[in-house]
Amino acid sequence: MALATLSIVPGSQSYDNTQKRITMYCQLQLSSPTATYPVGGIPLDSVLLSDPGVTTNSGVKWTDIRSDLGTGYIYQRIPSTGTMMILQVPPSGSLNTAAPLQQIPSSTDLHGVYNDVIGCRATFLRNA
């Protein structure tokens, strides 16, 4: 199976341009429900930076990624790798414990993530 990739849902983008920053609002879509989740997360920064409305040479500065359907999937950008990691409660933990969340295994069935509406807000510094 191919590794999972992300794309921006066409037409879902909107932008807020200030003097120093660009904020992009969009929806992300997983490539396939049968794809394999890559260890370390799915490449995200390259997807966001390839959008024609984003004009920056300083990279992604901040993101907020969430399930708009409230599915329970927890999405987080890892700045050091530019990937989106999907996290879950550990099998031995519960929401009542202080156990940290863990990355989903590569064997996870991604149909739920594929059918999720993944909302994303990303901030970039504008080119001078």
C-alpha positions as CSV (number, residue, x, y, z in Angstrom):
1,M,0.0,0.0,0.0
2,A,1.1,3.6,-0.6
3,L,2.0,5.9,2.2
4,A,-0.7,8.4,3.1
5,T,-0.4,11.9,1.8
6,L,-2.4,15.1,2.4
7,S,-3.9,17.6,0.1
8,I,-5.9,20.8,0.5
9,V,-9.5,20.4,-0.5
10,P,-10.0,22.6,-3.6
11,G,-12.0,25.7,-2.9
12,S,-11.7,25.4,0.9
13,Q,-9.0,28.0,1.2
14,S,-9.5,31.5,2.5
15,Y,-6.8,34.0,3.5
16,D,-6.4,36.8,5.9
17,N,-3.5,39.1,5.0
18,T,-2.2,41.5,7.5
19,Q,0.9,43.7,7.2
20,K,3.2,41.0,8.4
21,R,1.3,37.7,8.2
22,I,-0.8,35.5,6.0
23,T,-3.3,33.2,7.8
24,M,-4.8,30.5,5.6
25,Y,-7.9,28.6,6.6
26,C,-8.5,25.3,4.7
27,Q,-9.6,21.7,4.9
28,L,-7.1,18.8,4.5
29,Q,-7.9,15.5,2.9
30,L,-6.1,12.2,3.3
31,S,-5.0,10.6,0.0
32,S,-6.8,7.2,0.4
33,P,-8.6,5.3,3.1
34,T,-6.4,2.3,2.3
35,A,-3.1,4.2,2.6
36,T,-0.5,3.3,5.2
37,Y,0.1,5.9,8.0
38,P,3.9,6.7,7.9
39,V,5.8,6.5,11.1
40,G,6.5,10.1,12.2
41,G,3.5,11.6,10.5
42,I,2.2,12.6,7.1
43,P,4.1,15.4,5.3
44,L,2.1,18.7,5.9
45,D,4.4,21.8,5.5
46,S,5.1,21.0,1.8
47,V,1.4,20.8,1.1
48,L,0.6,24.1,2.8
49,L,3.6,25.9,1.2
50,S,2.6,24.8,-2.3
51,D,-0.7,26.6,-2.1
52,P,-0.6,29.6,-4.6
53,G,-2.1,32.0,-2.0
54,V,0.8,31.5,0.4
55,T,3.8,33.8,-0.5
56,T,6.5,33.2,2.1
57,N,10.1,32.2,2.2
58,S,10.2,31.6,5.9
59,G,8.1,28.4,6.2
60,V,5.0,27.6,8.3
61,K,5.0,29.5,11.6
62,W,2.0,28.0,13.4
63,T,-1.0,25.7,12.8
64,D,-4.2,24.6,14.4
65,I,-5.5,21.3,13.0
66,R,-8.7,19.7,14.3
67,S,-11.6,17.5,13.4
68,D,-14.6,19.6,12.4
69,L,-16.8,16.5,12.8
70,G,-15.7,15.9,16.3
71,T,-14.5,12.3,15.5
72,G,-12.0,12.2,18.3
73,Y,-8.9,12.1,16.1
74,I,-6.2,14.4,17.4
75,Y,-4.1,16.1,14.8
76,Q,-0.8,17.9,15.6
77,R,1.9,19.5,13.4
78,I,5.4,18.6,14.3
79,P,7.5,21.7,13.5
80,S,10.9,19.9,13.4
81,T,9.7,17.5,10.7
82,G,6.9,19.5,8.9
83,T,4.5,16.5,9.4
84,M,1.0,16.1,10.8
85,M,0.9,13.4,13.4
86,I,-2.3,11.6,14.4
87,L,-2.5,10.9,18.1
88,Q,-4.6,8.6,20.3
89,V,-5.1,7.6,23.9
90,P,-2.6,4.7,24.6
91,P,-4.2,1.3,24.9
92,S,-3.1,1.0,28.5
93,G,-4.3,4.5,29.4
94,S,-7.6,6.3,29.6
95,L,-8.8,9.8,29.5
96,N,-8.7,9.7,33.3
97,T,-5.0,9.1,33.5
98,A,-2.0,11.4,32.9
99,A,-0.6,9.1,30.2
100,P,0.6,11.1,27.2
101,L,-1.1,10.6,23.9
102,Q,0.7,8.3,21.4
103,Q,1.1,8.2,17.7
104,I,-1.3,5.8,15.9
105,P,0.4,2.7,14.6
106,S,1.0,2.2,10.8
107,S,-1.4,-0.7,10.9
108,T,-4.4,1.6,11.7
109,D,-7.3,1.5,9.4
110,L,-7.5,5.1,8.0
111,H,-11.1,5.0,6.8
112,G,-12.1,7.2,9.8
113,V,-9.4,9.8,9.1
114,Y,-10.2,9.7,5.3
115,N,-13.9,10.5,6.1
116,D,-13.1,13.2,8.6
117,V,-13.3,16.9,7.8
118,I,-9.9,18.1,8.9
119,G,-9.9,21.9,9.5
120,C,-6.6,23.7,9.4
121,R,-5.5,27.2,10.2
122,A,-1.9,28.0,9.3
123,T,0.1,31.2,9.7
124,F,3.1,32.3,7.6
125,L,5.2,35.4,7.6
126,R,4.6,37.5,4.4
127,N,7.5,38.1,2.0
128,A,8.7,41.7,2.2
